Amino acid sequence: MVNGVSVCESYFAPSPVAGLGWSSAKSPNGEGLTASQLNQMDWSQVNLDKWIGILSITGNLPGIPSLDLERLTGSGITLTVDGNRQSAADRAIERLNVMDAQELRQDATEEISGNN
């Protein structure tokens, strides 16, 4: 889930999409957007200038030279618990190394032909 207000508030106001509306201070709603809802969005209508400005003002907007795969997906991100998180590429290679492609191909063939 992605916090819809922080990323997409201008997209949904003043006419909320998919029944999502603004909550009140007395009854806050921190519900995010599902992947399906994000997929339905017209991203050409989303203006991230305000969000990028806030990141810049607070010193949280990384510069282009510092954006690499390790920093974005590996141990350089806040999601790492012990500092040993592999990058997305390393995790994908690890999954591929234990995958039995022939077995997957056979399973897919059987599923398509209705022999499962």
TAFEN-V308511 format. One record per backbone hydrogen bond with DSSP energy under -1.0 kcal/mol. NH is the residue of the N-H (numbers start at 1). CO is the residue of the C=O. E is the energy in kcal/mol with one decimal. If there is no record, write none. Layout:
BEGIN
((NH,CO,E) (NH,CO,E))
END
This chain:
BEGIN
((2,33,-1.6) (7,3,-1.3) (8,4,-2.6) (9,5,-1.2) (12,8,-1.6) (13,9,-1.5) (20,17,-1.9) (24,27,-1.0) (33,2,-3.0) (38,34,-2.3) (39,35,-2.3) (40,36,-1.2) (43,41,-1.0) (45,42,-2.3) (46,43,-1.1) (52,48,-2.9) (53,49,-2.6) (54,50,-2.2) (55,51,-2.1) (56,52,-2.5) (57,53,-2.9) (58,54,-2.1) (59,56,-1.3) (60,55,-2.9) (66,63,-1.1) (67,64,-1.7) (68,66,-1.1) (72,68,-2.6) (73,69,-2.6) (74,70,-2.0) (76,70,-1.3) (77,74,-1.6) (80,77,-1.3) (91,87,-2.5) (92,88,-2.3) (93,89,-2.5) (94,90,-2.2) (95,91,-2.1) (96,92,-2.4) (97,93,-2.1) (104,100,-2.3) (105,101,-2.6) (106,102,-2.3) (107,103,-2.7) (108,104,-2.5) (109,105,-2.3) (110,106,-2.5) (111,107,-2.3) (112,108,-2.5) (113,109,-2.2) (115,110,-2.6))
END
